[in-house]
Amino acid sequence: MTDNEQEHPGGDDTQPEPTAEQLAEMDRDQLVRLGTNLDGVQIEEYPDPWPVKGTKAEKRAERLISTWFVVSAIAGLAFVVALIWWPWRYKYPGTDGHFLYTLYTPVLGVTLGVAILALAIGIILYTKKFIPHEVAVQQRHDGQSSEVDRSTIVAQLADAGNRSTIARRSAIKRSAGLGAGVLGLGAVALPVASFIKDPWNNEAEEDSLASTGWRKQSADETVYLRRNTGDPEEISLVRPEDLDAGALETVFPYRESEKDDPKALLEALRRADNPVMLFRLRPEDTANVQERKGQEDFHYGSYYAYTKICSHVGCPVSLYEQRKNVVLCPCHQSQFDVLSYCKPVFGPATRALAQLPITVNEEGYFVARHDFVEAVGPGYWERRS
Ligand code: FES
């Protein structure tokens, strides 16, 4: 027995394997027959799914499958459009556009889900309706596939494709290509969209991730520091003499334009990134203060204001250890050094608390000079440490 005539494991032992030249001369039908014989496969039934060509039922099945692929393409396209152009900038509850903003993630999920689902349904329907469902019996055998196995399996796959009549079903081919192509476009759009949507390109300056309630709405607007007395409509402004040395007071923004607007007054107390800790350092500590570069004039005398929102994951920092001049976040025990621009000295937080620039106006009240110069709260892109 030569190498080419060795017995095929699990197949027809009486039939020698053909040579490479013989294989090359065989057509696909012969290769299919050879493959089934060598594998010990016996095809019991090999029915043509559509023995009578061009029936209404066949055309209906073709249209149904094409429809699913077109639905997949439309949903995929909708996903790409929504990914890039849906109003994705954060809108504060109660403001225009908040509802649309809240729909951003659901819309992405629904469009992508429908695109994948419709494509899958189209493929399943095509398999059920056009791929021949033969009944075959094969003896199981182990070992690596030989050259003959590889050649015959390719022929068998090509034969299955041929019998599925995909080659002449142009509507299905086109719609399937469209659906798969648009989904591929969606995969490409995911990283590309991040370059198109520039969070810093914010001419209206209304992006709440980059600004807070301390932002002046006009250049000459005054934003006061107020305390929360429990009654949102009771305006209690803060003056330097209100705080003892070593004291901490939580303050919120107040603007004259909101005086007769109970809703705005309440929102100013509720907005998550508004709370600020106002410290009055003890005289013996002021000499040890280390200012942050570029923020040397953000304080007023021994008064310093820092956001209350922890730079770890956003809990309210509130426990003030006056003797050690540290504030503690109760969530994960991060500690921030008040004498060193509230930089973290312990715990998981890695960024300093954002500092609010303050001064005292001619009436003697604390006011914010402008908004924070960086985003408050947890990790944020392009934020300084
Ligand atoms: S949120 Fe403050 S330490 Fe984790």
Boltz pocket constraint, residues with backbone or C-beta under 6 A from the ligand:
constraints:
  - pocket:
      binder: B
      contacts: [[A, 310], [A, 311], [A, 312], [A, 313], [A, 314], [A, 315], [A, 329], [A, 330], [A, 331], [A, 332], [A, 333], [A, 334], [A, 347], [A, 348], [A, 349]]
      max_distance: 6.0
